[in-house]
Every structure is written in C-alpha cells, then in structure tokens.
Amino acid sequence: MDRTLVLVKPDGVQRGLIGEIISRLERRGLKIVGMKLMQVSGELANRHYGEHEGKPFFAGLVGFITSGPIVAMAIEGNNVVGLVRTTVGETNPADSAPGTIRGDLGVDIGRNLIHGSDSDESAKRELSLFFTEGELVDYSRDTDPWIIEA
C-alpha cells in the first residue's frame, strides 16, 4: 500500500473545511493512517518547500503555511499520490474541474486549501518531515475488500 502527505492549509482550516476535505478523501476510498493539527514552524516550512528556495514565490509559500494552523495527514491507498492529486484538482483552483476539492471550494492560486505530494519520492520525503514512524497507524478496514481488488 502506498502513502502520501496531505496538508489542509491555513485557509482550509480558517474556512472550516477540514471535515469536508477529509470526507472527500475518505469517500474516495483512501485511508487516513496519521493525522494532526499543528502549527508549522519556519524551519519545517523551509525544509518542506526547500525545492523552491530562491524562486520569487518562496517567501510567500513559507509565510502562508506558517500563518495559522494546518492539518497534516498521512493517507494510504493504491496509487495514492495520483488519486489524491485527481481528487484535489489543479494547483490553480481556476483551472480545476468541478467535483475536485479546489474546483468546488477554491478561488485563488495563493489560497488553494490543500497540499498533496506530487510523486512517490516527494511523498516519502514529506511524510518524514511531518510524521515519525510511530505516529502512523497500520490497520485494516472491513470495507477494504469493497474498495480495493485483491
């Protein structure tokens, strides 16, 4: 089973969309194996967005993700990175299809509600920034055979 990182960003928390976002991921058949409400430090933000350091928008990314609490989730499923990204929509909500989280709930690229890892490699790196192995729970659901073909 694959895992990925999903963050409900400060705008999603402030707008009261945590439950809606979690519900959409769970209805998709994805499983939460770790979750916490937290305040991102500047140091963690710099590590998380390190690949963008030196780009004109880097300071804005760091400033925004540290501006209020976030919800960090470790999500599990087959092809989970692709499924999450399809469920979330395009980075710019204006380009996101209706039915996606950003397409239905977002308006501005700078306030796009949610982060999802963009590759399996990024997912591993990002999960290790936000969760220790002991914070992730391995469990099965009775519904799994109805969601995932063995």
TORKE-787610 format. One record per atom (N, C-alpha, C, O, CB): x, y, z; residue in one letter. Coordinates in steps of 0.1 Angstrom, whole numbers, plus 5000, padded with zeros to 4 digits. Each point is the difference from the previous one (the first is absolute). Glycine has a CB too. Example, Ala and Ser with C-alpha at 12.3 -4.5 7.8 and 13.67 -1.06 7.14 Angstrom:
2
513249435078A 499150125000A 500950125000A 501050005007A 497149885005A 501550234981S 500950115000S 499250115008S 500550115001S 500749834977S 
//
This chain:
150
500849885000M 499250125000M 500950125000M 501050015007M 497149875005M 501550224980D 500850134999D 499550105010D 498849995004D 501749964972D 500450145028R 499650115009R 500450144994R 501050014992R 499249835027R 499150264985T 500350144995T 499650095011T 499349975009T 500349974967T 501050185023L 499750115009L 498950094994L 500050044989L 502349955021L 496750054999V 499050104996V 500050105012V 500049965011V 498649874975V 501450305010L 499950105010L 498850094997L 499850044988L 502749965015L 496650025007V 499050104998V 500750135005V 500350015012V 497749824992V 502150264987K 500850125002K 499250105009K 498849975003K 502350004975K 499650135027P 499350095009P 498750064995P 499150025008P 503150045000P 497649964979D 498850054995D 498949905001D 498850045003D 502450114981D 499149725014G 499049905002G 499549985014G 498949985003G 502149914978G 500050135029V 499749995014V 499150125004V 499049995006V 503249894998V 498350244992Q 499250125004Q 498650014994Q 499150065006Q 503150064995Q 497649824987R 498750004994R 499149885005R 498949994995R 502250124985R 499449815029G 499249895005G 499849894990G 498949945001G 500050225014G 502149814977L 499849904989L 500849875003L 500049914992L 499750274992L 500849815029I 500749875003I 499249884998I 500449914993I 500950225024I 497549874988G 499149894999G 499649964986G 500049894996G 499150175027G 500650054969E 499649984986E 501249934992E 499749914993E 498750295009E 502849855001I 501149954993I 500349855004I 500249924991I 500850325007I 499049745015I 500249865004I 498949914995I 500349894995I 500850195026I 497749964979S 498849924995S 500249974985S 499849884996S 498750235021S 502049984975R 500249984986R 501149894998R 499949914991R 499450325003R 501749785014L 501149904998L 499549865005L 500349904993L 501450285011L 497649825007E 499549875005E 499049944990E 499949884998E 500550195026E 498750014971R 499049954990R 500649954988R 499549914993R 498950255016R 502849884988R 500849954988R 500549865003R 500449934991R 500250315003R 499449725019G 500549875003G 501350005007G 500649905003G 498150014979G 501950215020L 501350025005L 499949995016L 499050035006L 501750114974L 500449815026K 500049975014K 501050105007K 501250014995K 498249755001K 500250305015I 500950095008I 500749915009I 499449925008I 499050284990I 502949805002V 500949925009V 500750095010V 500749955009V 499549884973V 499750305017G 500650105009G 499450134998G 499750044988G 502449845012G 497650205011M 499450134998M 500350085013M 500049955011M 498249964974M 502150225013K 500250095011K 499850154996K 500350044989K 501349795021K 497950244999L 499850154999L 501350065005L 500549965011L 497050034992L 503150094990M 501350065004M 500350134994M 499350054991M 501549725011M 500150305004Q 500550134995Q 501449974994Q 500949955007Q 497950195011Q 501449894969V 501249984993V 501050105004V 499750124999V 499149774982V 502450075023S 501150105003S 500650044988S 499949944989S 500549955033S 500450224979G 500750054988G 501049904995G 500249994988G 499550245021G 501049705000E 501049904997E 499349894992E 500649954990E 500850115031E 497549894984L 499349894993L 499550054986L 500149924990L 499249985032L 500250224977A 499550054988A 501250014990A 499849974988A 498450165024A 502949924992N 501250014991N 500449864995N 500449994989N 500450215024N 499249704996R 500349864995R 499049954991R 500349944990R 500950025031R 497550064982H 498949954991H 500150064986H 499849934990H 498850045031H 501650164979Y 500050074987Y 501450034995Y 500250084991Y 497750035015Y 503149824999G 501450024996G 500350004985G 500950074996G 499649825025G 498850034972E 500249994985E 499750134993E 500450034989E 499149735012E 499750335006H 499650134994H 500950115005H 499850124996H 497949805002H 503250055011E 500950115005E 500650084989E 500549934990E 499949935031E 499750274980G 500650084990G 499050054989G 500350094992G 501849795012G 496750064996K 499050044990K 499250125006K 499950015012K 499949754979K 499650325000P 499450125005P 498849985010P 499750085008P 501050024970P 498749785021F 498849975008F 500349935013F 499149975008F 499650034971F 502649975023F 500449915012F 499650075013F 499449935008F 502549984979F 498450225015A 499750065012A 498550005003A 499549995011A 502550164986A 497249874992G 498550005002G 499549865004G 499149995008G 500850194975G 500749715012L 499649875004L 500349975014L 499149965008L 501449964969L 500750125028V 500449985014V 499150095009V 499549955010V 502950004983V 497450175003G 499250095008G 498649955002G 499450015010G 502050184982G 498049764997F 498649955000F 499949885009F 499149995008F 500550114970F 501249805019I 499949875007I 500250015015I 499649925008I 501149964971I 500150235025T 500250025015T 499050105006T 500250035011T 502249924984T 496750104997S 499150115005S 498949955009S 499350085006S 501250034973S 499249765022G 499049955008G 500149855001G 500849944993G 497750255001G 500649755014P 500149855001P 499749934987P 499250054991P 500249975033P 501149864974I 499749914989I 499649865006I 500249985012I 501550154973I 497849795006V 499749865004V 500949924990V 499950014988V 497750035020V 503349884998A 500949914993A 499449865000A 499649965011A 502550194994A 497849794983M 499549865000M 500949914992M 500650044989M 497150055013M 502549795002A 500749904993A 498849914994A 499249955008A 503050055007A 497749994972I 498949934993I 500649884993I 501150004995I 497650225002I 500549675004E 500549874994E 499049954990E 498850025001E 502449935020E 499349994968G 499249944990G 500849964988G 501250034999G 496950115009G 501349784984N 500749964987N 500150134991N 499050074999N 500249695003N 502050264992N 500150124992N 499650135007N 499350084993N 500449774986N 500650165034V 499450105008V 500450144995V 499250105001V 500849745018V 501350184977V 500450144995V 499150044989V 499550115000V 502949845007V 497449974983G 499150034988G 498650025004G 499450104996G 502149784990G 498050045023L 498650015004L 499850135008L 499050074998L 500849695003L 501150275008V 499850135008V 500150124990V 499250095001V 501949805019V 499950114971R 500150114991R 498850024991R 499650114997R 502949865003R 496949924996T 498850014992T 498850055008T 499250084995T 501649734991T 499250155026T 498950055009T 500250145004T 499050075002T 500849705007T 501450284993V 500350135004V 499850104988V 499450115002V 502249815015V 498850054971G 499950094989G 501350074997G 501049975006G 496650064999G 502450064985E 501150074996E 500550105011E 499250045008E 500149944968E 502050065023T 500550095010T 499250135000T 499750065011T 502649844986T 497450154991N 499150124999N 498649965000N 499549934991N 502350194996N 497449925024P 498649965000P 499250044988P 499049934996P 501250095028P 500250094969A 499350044988A 500149904989A 499250004991A 501250245015A 500749684994D 500249894990D 499549865004D 500149914993D 501950225000D 497449875019S 499649875006S 498649964996S 499150094999S 502449955020S 498349844978A 498749954995A 499050015012A 500349975011A 500849884972A 497650175014P 499049995010P 500049855005P 500249914993P 498350274996P 501249815024G 500149875006G 501349975007G 500049915009G 498550014974G 502550165014T 501249995008T 500050105012T 499150095000T 502249854979T 499550035030I 500050095012I 500350144997I 499250095004I 501649725009I 500250224979R 500350134996R 499050064990R 499750125001R 502749835003R 497149974987G 499050044991G 498750055006G 499450094996G 501649764988G 498650085027D 498850035007D 500250115011D 499050075002D 500249704993D 501950235011L 500250085012L 501050114999L 500050095009L 499349715004L 501550204977G 501150104999G 499750104990G 499249984991G 502449855016G 499150294994V 499950114991V 501450054995V 500150034988V 497750035023V 503149944998D 501350074997D 501249905002D 500049925009D 499050304999D 501949794983I 501249915000I 500850025013I 500549905005I 499650114970I 499950105031G 500750035012G 499349955012G 500549995011G 500550204979G 497749775009R 499249955011R 499249884994R 498850004998R 500950235013R 501149664987N 499549884993N 499749895009N 499849884995N 501450194985N 498749955033L 499449925010L 500849875004L 500049975012L 497950114979L 502849865000I 500549875003I 501349974993I 500350054989I 497449875014I 503250005003H 501249964994H 500049854999H 499649935009H 501750274999H 499149744981G 500249864998G 501349974993G 500450074991G 497149895008G 503349955006S 501349974994S 499849974985S 499049954996S 501849955026S 500250144970D 499949994986D 500749874994D 499949984988D 500150275012D 500649675008S 500649884996S 500249905011S 499950055012S 501350074969S 499149765017D 500349905010D 501250045008D 500049995012D 498949834975D 502150235006E 501350055007E 499750125009E 500550005011E 500849914969E 497950185015S 499750125008S 499249965012S 500150055011S 499950104969S 499049755018A 499249965011A 500849945011A 499850035012A 498449924972A 502849975013K 500949945010K 500750115008K 500150005012K 500249794974K 500350305007R 500850115006R 499050095008R 500450035012R 501249974969R 497350045014E 499150095007E 499449935012E 499850065011E 499750064968E 500149755020L 499549935012L 501050005011L 499650015012L 499049854973L 502650125012S 501149995011S 500250145006S 500550015011S 500649804977S 498550305006L 500150135006L 498950025010L 500250075010L 500850024969L 497849865018F 498850035008F 499649895010F 499350025010F 500050124971F 501249745017F 499749885009F 501249925003F 500849984991F 496950024999F 502349955022T 500949895003T 499349874997T 498849994999T 502450155019T 499649764980E 499449864997E 499049965011E 499049944997E 503150004990E 498250105026G 499249965011G 498650075000G 499149965007G 503050005005G 497850154980E 498850074999E 499049954990E 498950044999E 502350165009E 499349714984L 499149944989L 499549865005L 500749925006L 500750204976L 497349865015V 499349885005V 499749914989V 499450044989V 499650095029V 501449754983D 499849904990D 498749925004D 500149935011D 502450054983D 496550024999Y 498749935003Y 499349964987Y 500350064990Y 499550075032Y 499349784979S 499149974989S 498650045003S 499650015012S 501949794982S 497750224995R 498650045002R 499249884994R 500449944990R 500150315009R 498349735006D 499249904995D 499550034986D 499649914993D 499650045030D 500850184973T 499650044987T 501149984989T 499750014988T 498750155023T 502849824993D 501150004991D 499849904988D 500250044989D 501350025030D 497949824983P 499849914988P 498950064991P 500049964988P 500649855026P 498650284990W 499050064992W 500650124992W 499350064991W 498949865025W 502950134988I 500750114994I 501249964991I 500150064990I 499250085030I 501449764985I 501349964993I 499949864996I 499749915009I 501650265004I 498949804974E 500049864996E 501349945004E 501050054997E 497550004983E 501449835026A 501249935005A 500849944989A 501049945002A 497850025019A 
//
